[in-house]
Each structure stands twice: as C-alpha cells, then as structure tokens.
Amino acid sequence: MSLVARAITKSYAEQTVLHPLDLTIEPRERLAVIGETGSGKTTLLKCLSGLLDLDGGQVLYEGARVKGPSERLLPGHPAISYLSQSVDLRSHYRVVDLLERHSLQEQELDRKLADLCRIGDLLHRMTDQLSGGERQRVALAIELSKHPQLLLLDEPFSHLDNSHRNILQEVLDDLHQHQGITLVIVSHHPTEILGWADRMLAMRKGACMQIGSPEELYENPKDAYIAQLLGPYNLIPMGKKGDLTIIRPERLRIVEPNSSALSGVIQKKQYAGNGALYTVQSNEDTFLVMDQNRHHSIGQEVGIFVDLNPNA
C-alpha cells in the first residue's frame, strides 16, 4: 500500500511552490518532512492527500491515481487523512457528539478510538473548553474514524507544551505500532522527531534537497542549510586542502590547549543537562563544543579535539 509521487508540481499565480518532486512512501513508514517556512512542506502534504490539484505529475496510491478536488465531490482520498496545523472544531458541541457526527463506526469502536487518542475524559466537555493539545487529539480521533491507512500531519507539535506534546507522541507511536498506520509529519522543530522518523525529507523553496535516514541528514547533511535545520553545527577545515566540513558540537571535545591543532578561548557556557555547550573563539573562527565536563570556565584557554569516529 505504498504511495508514489512522480514529478509532481504546483504553482500559484505563476509562482512555483513545488518543483518536480519524486517520492515513494512505503507501508508503515514514518517520514518526517523538514524545511524553513515557505519551503513547500504543507503544499506537498496537500498534494499527496488529493486536497490540491496538481499542475504536473501524478500521485499514485496502491497503483491508482489520487484525484484532486476538481475531480471529486468530496476532496481527498478515502485512505489518506490530512490533519491541518490549524485545528478547527465545530463550536457548541460536546466532544462525544462531534465524534458521533463524523464517525462511520460503532459506538464500541468509537470508545476504543477515544482511549487510543487519550480523550476518554474529554468526551462530555464542550469543544470551546478544550486546550490546544486536547483539540489536536480530538481532531486526530475524527480523522482516524475514517479508517485511514496513511496519516499526514502538518506541524502537530507546534502549539503544544511539553506535556501535551508527549501525549500526542505516545498516541502516534501507538497508531504506528498497533494500528499499522503510515505516518508523514511536517515539523519546524525536527530535533523532536530525529529519534522517531525512519526517513527525513529536507525541502527548500519547493524542492527536495536531501532525503535519507535521520542519522544521515544529521551527521552528513548535504549543505549548511540542512545542517542548521537539525541543530547547531561547526564548519571546520579538514584534510590537506582545508575543505570545510560540517561537524556537530558533540563531535568536539575540550582538551589541553597545547594538545590540539585547534585552540581558543571560551567565550560562553550554556548548561546542557549531562554536559555544557561551550562557545570557543579561535582567532576569527567561533566553534561550538558540547562537552560532558561542565567545569571549564569563561575566559579559559583550551584546545579543541575533533572526534571523527564517535562510535568507534
């Protein structure tokens, strides 16, 4: 039950927002789509779900073309659900009544769905009494009542505090592990889903810049744009030619100033749980070093060791 996009494109008012893009999403896969604001992430999701007409290319689900809204009375594909970043629930409804209004299932299945989405204690609340995280989970339950095989979520964590973010993460894990649903998540905070995704797709200005495992994009980003999407990084000259290489702060360590080719003075220190993030000034260059030793001081002269084999 894979979904295949072949050279799909989309433009608005002669401005291309999605350049020819090829993508295959395998059954039960967890795909994260990352990129700066305006990179085409939401447009991609809507094109995949059949909520936008394509200007070129096609989307195939189980080998059949996904039709756009101009070809369907009710836009969208019945096996594909899209959950928008802006959750819009009908006002003046109890949650249980809203679920029954949308549901195609028996009440017993609805109760199981409510438990799955952690909204069992919200069923008799009015929709205008819900927090952002609660509204998100109710909207998710409504989409799941349609029995989707592929769930596309647009910035589901963006307006949630840590507590609600963790609950939603647990719900998505259950959906994937126990329901077998394929998940695609767009995120402005990809560090939250580095450990969750099977693959990550990085976009810029409507184009696919790099796709691969989270480890590949984090450790070997194609360029500085992709590197900064996933957190702090350093550009360090390596090899005889001195080519600049992207190195993450945790690949650097602070050592004695005379024991390394790189040295400098600590300018800033930030507590980071099991270590500290140090900003080290070395001539005209600035390096970020994540070190487990939190006892180095601002103004201290140090050396910088580059660990090219962190897993060795």
C-alpha positions in Angstrom: 0.0 0.0 0.0 2.7 2.4 -0.9 2.2 6.0 -2.1 4.2 7.2 -5.1 4.6 10.8 -6.3 6.0 11.2 -9.8 7.4 14.6 -10.8 4.5 16.4 -9.0 4.5 20.2 -9.3 2.3 23.1 -8.0 2.2 26.8 -8.7 0.2 29.8 -7.5 -0.1 32.9 -9.7 2.8 31.9 -11.8 5.0 31.3 -8.7 6.2 27.7 -8.4 5.8 26.5 -4.8 6.5 22.8 -5.6 9.2 21.9 -8.1 9.1 18.5 -9.8 9.4 16.1 -6.9 9.6 12.3 -6.8 8.8 10.4 -3.6 7.8 6.9 -2.5 6.3 6.3 0.9 6.4 2.7 2.0 3.7 1.0 4.1 4.1 1.6 7.9 6.9 4.1 7.2 7.4 7.1 9.4 8.5 10.0 7.2 9.4 13.5 8.6 9.4 16.5 6.3 11.5 19.4 7.4 12.4 22.8 6.0 12.2 26.5 6.6 8.9 28.5 6.4 7.7 28.7 2.8 9.7 25.7 1.7 6.6 23.9 0.4 6.0 21.3 3.1 2.3 22.0 3.6 1.7 22.2 -0.2 3.4 18.8 -0.5 1.1 17.2 2.0 -2.0 18.6 0.4 -0.9 17.4 -3.0 -0.2 13.9 -1.6 -3.6 13.8 0.0 -5.6 14.9 -3.0 -6.6 18.2 -1.5 -4.9 20.2 -4.2 -5.0 19.8 -8.0 -1.5 19.2 -9.4 0.0 21.3 -12.2 2.1 18.4 -13.3 2.9 14.8 -12.5 0.7 12.4 -10.5 0.3 10.8 -7.1 -0.5 7.0 -7.0 -1.9 5.1 -4.1 -1.9 1.3 -4.4 -1.2 1.9 -8.1 -4.3 4.1 -8.7 -4.1 7.9 -9.3 -5.1 10.1 -6.4 -7.6 12.6 -7.9 -7.6 16.3 -7.0 -10.6 18.3 -5.8 -11.7 19.3 -9.3 -12.4 15.6 -9.9 -14.1 14.7 -6.7 -17.3 15.9 -5.0 -15.6 15.5 -1.6 -11.9 16.4 -1.9 -9.3 14.0 -0.6 -8.6 10.3 -0.8 -10.6 7.9 1.5 -7.5 6.1 2.6 -5.5 9.2 3.3 -6.2 11.7 6.1 -4.7 15.2 6.4 -4.6 16.9 9.8 -4.0 20.6 9.4 -1.9 22.7 11.7 -4.9 24.9 12.5 -7.4 22.7 14.2 -11.0 23.9 13.5 -13.6 22.1 15.6 -17.3 23.0 15.5 -18.4 25.2 18.4 -21.2 24.4 20.8 -20.7 20.6 20.5 -19.7 18.1 23.2 -16.7 16.1 22.1 -18.8 12.9 22.1 -21.5 14.4 19.8 -18.8 15.7 17.5 -17.2 12.3 17.2 -20.6 10.6 16.6 -21.3 13.2 13.9 -18.2 12.3 11.9 -17.9 8.6 12.8 -18.7 5.7 10.5 -18.1 3.2 13.2 -20.0 1.5 16.0 -20.0 3.2 19.4 -17.8 0.5 20.9 -15.1 1.2 18.3 -15.6 5.0 19.0 -14.8 4.4 22.6 -11.7 2.4 21.7 -10.7 5.3 19.4 -11.2 7.8 22.2 -9.0 5.7 24.5 -6.3 5.5 21.8 -6.2 9.2 21.4 -6.3 9.9 25.1 -9.6 11.8 25.0 -11.8 9.5 27.1 -12.0 12.0 29.9 -12.9 14.8 27.4 -16.0 13.2 25.8 -18.5 15.3 27.8 -16.6 18.6 27.5 -17.6 21.3 25.1 -15.2 21.9 22.2 -14.7 25.5 23.3 -13.4 24.3 26.7 -10.5 22.3 25.2 -6.9 23.3 25.3 -4.8 23.3 22.1 -3.4 19.9 22.8 -6.8 18.4 23.6 -8.3 19.9 20.4 -5.4 18.4 18.4 -6.2 14.9 19.8 -9.9 15.3 19.2 -9.3 16.3 15.6 -7.0 13.3 15.3 -9.7 11.0 16.6 -12.1 12.4 14.0 -9.6 11.7 11.2 -8.9 8.2 12.5 -12.7 7.4 12.5 -12.4 7.5 8.7 -10.1 4.4 8.8 -7.1 6.0 7.0 -4.1 3.9 6.1 -1.9 7.0 5.6 -2.0 9.9 8.0 -0.4 13.3 7.1 0.1 15.7 10.0 1.1 19.3 9.5 3.0 20.7 12.4 1.2 18.7 15.1 3.5 19.7 17.9 3.9 23.4 17.1 1.5 24.9 19.6 1.8 22.2 22.3 3.5 22.4 25.7 5.8 19.5 26.7 3.1 17.6 28.5 0.6 17.6 25.5 3.5 17.0 23.1 4.5 13.9 24.9 0.9 12.6 25.0 0.5 13.2 21.3 3.8 11.5 20.6 2.6 8.4 22.6 -0.7 8.4 20.5 1.3 8.5 17.2 3.6 5.7 18.5 0.5 3.5 19.2 -1.0 4.3 15.8 2.1 3.1 14.1 2.9 0.1 16.3 -0.6 -1.3 16.9 -2.7 0.1 14.0 0.0 -0.1 11.3 -0.8 3.4 10.0 1.8 5.0 7.8 2.7 8.5 9.2 4.1 11.6 7.5 4.8 14.6 9.8 5.8 18.1 8.8 7.8 19.8 11.6 9.5 23.2 12.2 11.3 21.5 15.1 12.8 18.4 13.5 15.1 17.7 16.5 11.9 16.5 18.3 11.5 13.7 15.7 15.1 12.8 15.0 14.6 9.6 17.0 11.1 8.9 15.7 11.4 9.0 11.9 12.5 6.2 9.6 13.4 8.8 7.0 13.6 12.6 6.7 12.9 14.7 3.7 14.5 18.2 3.7 12.9 20.8 1.5 13.9 24.3 0.4 11.9 26.7 -1.9 9.7 23.9 -3.1 12.4 21.4 -3.9 13.7 18.2 -2.3 17.2 19.0 -1.1 18.1 15.7 0.6 16.3 12.5 1.7 17.6 9.8 3.9 17.8 8.4 7.4 17.8 10.8 10.3 21.4 9.8 11.1 22.4 10.5 7.5 20.9 14.0 7.5 22.2 14.9 10.9 25.8 13.5 10.5 26.2 14.1 6.8 24.0 16.9 5.7 24.3 17.9 2.1 25.0 21.6 3.0 24.8 24.1 5.8 21.1 24.8 5.1 20.2 21.2 6.0 22.7 21.2 8.9 21.1 24.2 10.6 17.6 22.6 10.3 18.7 19.9 12.7 20.7 21.9 15.2 24.0 23.7 15.9 27.0 22.8 13.8 30.6 23.9 13.0 32.4 24.4 9.8 35.9 23.0 10.3 38.8 22.9 7.8 39.7 19.2 7.2 42.3 17.4 5.2 45.3 18.8 3.3 43.1 21.1 1.1 41.4 22.5 4.2 38.0 21.9 2.8 35.2 23.0 5.3 33.4 20.0 6.8 30.2 20.2 8.9 30.8 18.9 12.4 28.3 18.7 15.2 29.2 20.2 18.6 29.1 16.7 20.3 31.8 15.6 17.9 34.2 18.1 19.5 35.8 17.9 22.9 37.8 20.4 25.1 41.4 19.3 25.8 44.6 21.0 27.0 45.5 24.0 24.8 48.8 22.5 23.6 47.5 19.1 22.7 45.4 20.1 19.6 45.8 21.9 16.4 42.7 23.9 17.2 42.7 26.2 20.3 40.9 29.2 21.5 39.3 30.9 24.5 35.9 30.0 26.0 33.5 33.0 25.4 30.2 31.5 26.5 29.0 28.5 28.5 25.4 27.0 28.5 24.2 24.3 30.8 23.0 21.3 28.8 22.0 18.6 31.2 24.7 15.9 31.0 27.3 18.5 29.8 27.7 22.0 28.7 27.7 23.8 25.3 30.8 26.0 25.1 31.4 28.8 22.6 35.1 28.9 21.8 36.7 31.8 20.0 39.7 30.8 17.9 41.2 33.8 16.0 38.4 34.8 13.6 36.5 31.5 14.0 33.9 30.5 16.5 33.3 26.9 17.5 30.5 25.2 19.4 31.7 22.4 21.6 29.4 20.0 23.6 31.5 18.6 26.4 30.5 16.4 29.3 32.8 18.4 31.6 30.8 21.3 32.9 33.6 22.8 34.9 35.5 24.7 32.2 35.3 28.5 32.8 34.6 31.5 30.6 38.0 33.1 29.6 39.8 29.8 29.9 42.2 28.9 27.0 41.5 25.5 25.7 42.3 23.1 22.8 39.6 21.5 20.6 39.7 17.8 19.7 37.7 16.7 16.7 36.4 13.2 17.1 35.9 11.8 13.6 34.9 8.3 14.8 32.4 9.0 17.7 31.1 5.4 17.6 34.5 3.7 17.3 
